[in-house]
């Protein structure tokens, strides 16, 4: 597909950017039709920014990881959680 990228405004080969990441939203097929055609360079920049923002959210919620480990192992991760939680809140 060739056209104007709505981000950089340049005429280029366009790729399909799924607005809702397939890996995250795969159980909601209605989200898979939400596609924005953008150039590869802009697609890469958008994906990097999404990952940066997702990581910022996850770093504020370390209990998510600790809870999963506890759920699978039955082990308390309180010591690990306290150390990480102190670093995140500083």
TAQUIJO-V176334 format. One record per residue. N is the residue number from 0. RES is the residue in three letters. PSI is psi in degrees with one decimal (999 if undefined). OMEGA is omega in degrees with one decimal (NA if undefined). Layout:
BEGIN
N:RES:PSI:OMEGA
N:RES:PSI:OMEGA
END
This chain:
BEGIN
0:UNK:135.6:-177.9
1:UNK:136.8:179.5
2:UNK:-164.2:-179.7
3:UNK:128.5:176.0
4:UNK:127.6:-179.1
5:UNK:-10.0:-179.4
6:UNK:-56.9:-177.3
7:UNK:-9.7:177.2
8:UNK:20.3:179.1
9:UNK:150.4:177.1
10:UNK:116.5:-174.3
11:UNK:174.2:168.5
12:UNK:132.3:-176.5
13:UNK:150.3:175.9
14:UNK:160.3:-179.4
15:UNK:120.7:174.6
16:UNK:117.2:175.2
17:UNK:117.4:-178.5
18:UNK:-38.1:175.5
19:UNK:115.5:-177.2
20:UNK:129.2:-179.0
21:UNK:-40.0:-177.9
22:UNK:-29.9:-177.8
23:UNK:-38.4:-171.1
24:UNK:19.8:-174.8
25:UNK:-26.0:-179.4
26:UNK:0.3:178.8
27:UNK:82.3:-174.2
28:UNK:-26.7:-179.3
29:UNK:-21.6:179.7
30:UNK:-19.1:-174.5
31:UNK:-13.7:177.7
32:UNK:-4.7:178.7
33:UNK:92.6:-174.0
34:UNK:140.2:176.8
35:UNK:117.9:177.0
36:UNK:118.5:179.0
37:UNK:162.4:179.6
38:UNK:162.4:-176.7
39:UNK:-41.9:-179.6
40:UNK:-47.4:179.8
41:UNK:-35.9:177.8
42:UNK:-45.2:179.3
43:UNK:-42.1:179.1
44:UNK:-42.3:178.9
45:UNK:-45.4:179.9
46:UNK:-40.0:177.1
47:UNK:-41.6:-179.5
48:UNK:-39.0:176.7
49:UNK:-45.8:179.5
50:UNK:-42.1:178.8
51:UNK:-44.1:-179.2
52:UNK:-38.3:176.0
53:UNK:-44.4:179.9
54:UNK:-38.5:178.3
55:UNK:-40.2:178.1
56:UNK:-46.2:-178.7
57:UNK:-35.9:179.3
58:UNK:-22.6:176.3
59:UNK:-6.6:-176.9
60:UNK:60.3:-178.1
61:UNK:-20.2:179.3
62:UNK:-24.6:177.1
63:UNK:-47.6:-178.6
64:UNK:-43.3:-179.0
65:UNK:-42.4:179.4
66:UNK:-39.8:179.7
67:UNK:-45.7:179.0
68:UNK:-44.3:179.4
69:UNK:-42.5:180.0
70:UNK:-37.1:-178.2
71:UNK:-29.1:-174.4
72:UNK:-19.3:-175.4
73:UNK:6.7:-178.1
74:UNK:143.2:174.6
75:UNK:135.8:179.1
76:UNK:28.0:-173.5
77:UNK:-43.0:-179.4
78:UNK:-44.7:179.0
79:UNK:-44.8:-178.3
80:UNK:-44.5:-179.0
81:UNK:-43.4:-179.9
82:UNK:-45.1:-178.7
83:UNK:-42.5:-178.0
84:UNK:-37.2:177.9
85:UNK:-39.6:179.0
86:UNK:-40.5:-176.6
87:UNK:-36.8:-176.3
88:UNK:-15.9:-177.7
89:UNK:999:NA
END
